[in-house]
């Protein structure tokens, strides 16, 4: 039996860690997709869930930490949301998010509001996973059948 060098041993262990990381990534993505699919199934009036996430380059002396912005639940198709600031830029009240930058629309069904909050909790509570899956400085749009991630610069 030949003795394994430390370098070879560490290489094997790093490969094992990568396999675990790959499996975790695949499972995390699958679990999130299942949750999003269930939400879209229950609430077909929502076409896109979108948000911005970033690590600022400057924070007035405080630590620059990963942040997730407001999560928007939009009646607008994913392809039509072309900007991270879509809700502020589009002035058509029929296209206004049910919940987002401007709060929650009044008069919505209580279960619908509760379900939007549950999705928000999932995203915020799993921020480490969300950052790992979608990147640190990103604009994320989740639709019923796909998602898109674009680079995002928070400007500071």
N, C-alpha and C positions, 0 to 999 in steps of 0.2 A: 504494500500500500504506500503510495506516495503522499508526502505531507503537502498540504495546500498552503501556499504563501498567504500572508495577511492581505496582500493586494488582491489576490484571487478570491479570498473569503469575503472581503468587503465588496468586491464587484458582484458576487452572487447575492449578497444581502441587499445591495442597491437595486438589483434586478427584481428581487422579491418585493421591495418597497414600491417600485414602479408598478408591478402587477397589482398590488393592493390598491394603489392610487387609481389606476385605470379602472379597476372593478368598482371602486367607490364612486368615481366620476360617472360611470355608466349607470349605476344604480340610482345615484342622486338625480341625474337627468331624467331617468325613467319615472321616479317617484314624483318629481315636480310636474312632468308632462301629464301623468295620470291625474294629479290634482287640478291642473289647469283644464284638462279635457272635461273633467266632471263639472267644474264651474261653468264652462261654456255650454255644456249640455243642459244644465239647470237654468242658465240665464242667456239664452240666445240673442237677447237684445244687446249684449256686450260682444263686440266684434274684435276688440283689441285691448289688452292690458299692456300699459307701457310705463316706463320710468327711466330716470337717469341715475347713474351711480358713478362715484368719483373719489379720488384721493386728492385733496387740494394741494397745490404746490406751496401755498402760504396760508397761515391761519393765525396771524397776529400774535405769534409767540407761543401759541398752543400747539400741541402735537397735530400733525396732519394725518388724520385717520380716515379710513374708508367710510363713505356715507352713501345711503340710498335716499334719493329724493322722494317726492310725493308719487304714489302709485295711482295711475289713472285708469279708470274703467270706461272705455270709450265705445260709443255706438258706431264708430267710423272704422272701415276696413283698414287693416294693417298697411296696405300699399298707399293709402291716402295720408297717413300720418308721416309726414316728411321731415318733421322738425321736433326736437326735444321740447320745444315750447309751443307745440301745436294748440293746446287748449287756450293759451293766451293769444295766439295769433288768429285763430279761426273765430269769427264773430257770429256764425250761424248758430242760434240757440238750439236747433234740432241736432246739431253735431256736438254739443257740449257734453263733456264726460259726466257720467252718473256720480262719480266720486273722483276727486283729483285735486289739482292746484287750488281750485276755488271751493273746496269743501264738498259736502254731499248735497246733491239736488234735493230739494224738499219734496215731500209727497211720495217717496218711494216705498215699496213694500218692505216691511220690517225684516223678513227673511232674506230678501235681496241685499239689504244693507248689512245684515249680520254675515252673510256669505262673502261680501266684499271685504269686510273686516277680517274674516278668517284667512282670506288669500293674502291680505296685507300682513297679518301676523306671521304667516308662513314665510313670506319673503323677508321681512325684517328679522325674524328669529333665526333664519338660516342665512344670514348675511355673509358668513364665511363661505358657505357653499355657493351662494349666488355669485360672490366675487370670483371664486375659483372657476365656476362654469362660464361666466359671461365676461369676465375681465374687470379691471379696476376702474377704468375710465370709459364707460360705455353708455349708450342709449339702447335700451332693450324694448322690443315690441314683440309681444306674444299674441298670436292669433290662434284660432281654433285648430288649424291644420299645420302650422309652422311658426317659427320664430325668426327674428332677425336681430342682429347685434351690430351696432355701428360705433365707431370711435366717438368719444364725447370729451370736450374740454370745458371744464367748469369755469374757466376764465380767471382763476386765482390760485 
